[in-house]
Amino acid sequence: GRLPTRMLLLDPKHLIGDGSVALTDEFVGIHGGMGVCYESGIASDLSQSKVDSITRSVLQILQLDMQSMAFVDAMGQPRVSDSISLPATDMAKRDVYEITQVFKLTESGFRWADGVGEENFQRIPAGQPIGFIGSGESQPFAVGYDAHIVFPKIPALWKIGS
């Protein structure tokens, strides 16, 4: 895949959790640790190749991006592993995003604008409708800045308040 990741998504104001800690990495962070919330794709894909890919990717993040991990044996001694391949990556080329607004579904309803909501990190130019709120004569939902849609849900997973 694309890892170690080029993308970093920050939520320093805890907007996803309505101002409260909501994600695993945030929970670990407020307790003095370093957390990583890793989006790996389809949760139902538990194939060995997917598990191996995720393992390699997380190790790459920890070792190369954060430079916080040395491989050690059971006695805590540094070691080299021939079974772990960590290619060099230029981490200076990174896209950093910050959550600036969270949209929650209400009883009024919502539908995506044509061609929107089909992929993560989809760029939406300022003023362009992201979707429409309400049914029938719905109101366009747009923001006054260039935005990226993160974590778009398909309608089958929509719940009021989420």
Residue pairs with C-beta under 8 A, 6 or more apart in sequence:
1 53
1 57
3 56
3 57
3 60
3 61
4 57
4 60
4 61
4 64
4 65
4 89
4 91
5 57
5 61
5 65
5 94
6 93
6 94
6 95
7 94
7 95
7 96
7 97
7 121
8 94
8 95
8 96
8 97
9 97
9 98
9 99
9 150
10 96
10 97
10 98
10 99
11 23
11 26
11 98
11 99
12 98
13 19
13 99
14 20
14 21
14 22
14 26
15 99
15 100
15 101
15 102
16 22
16 23
16 99
16 102
17 23
17 26
18 102
21 27
21 30
23 35
23 37
24 35
24 37
25 35
25 36
25 37
26 35
27 35
28 34
28 35
29 35
34 66
34 68
36 58
36 61
36 62
38 54
38 57
38 58
38 61
39 120
40 50
40 54
40 57
41 50
56 84
56 85
56 86
59 69
59 84
59 86
60 86
60 89
62 68
62 69
63 69
63 70
63 71
63 86
64 86
64 88
64 89
64 91
65 91
70 78
71 78
71 79
71 80
71 81
71 84
72 78
72 79
73 79
97 121
97 148
97 150
99 150
100 145
100 147
101 143
101 147
103 110
103 130
103 141
104 161
104 162
105 158
105 159
105 160
105 161
105 162
106 133
106 160
106 161
107 160
108 133
108 134
108 135
109 133
109 134
109 135
109 138
110 131
110 132
110 133
110 141
110 158
111 131
111 132
111 138
112 118
112 130
112 131
112 152
113 128
113 129
113 130
113 131
113 132
113 140
116 122
116 124
116 129
116 130
116 131
116 149
117 130
117 131
117 149
117 152
118 152
119 149
119 152
120 149
120 150
120 151
120 152
121 148
121 149
121 150
122 148
122 149
122 152
123 146
123 147
123 148
124 130
124 143
124 146
124 147
124 148
124 149
125 146
126 142
126 143
126 144
126 145
126 146
126 147
127 142
127 143
127 144
128 142
129 140
129 141
129 142
130 141
130 142
130 143
130 147
130 149
131 140
131 141
132 138
132 139
132 140
132 141
133 139
133 141
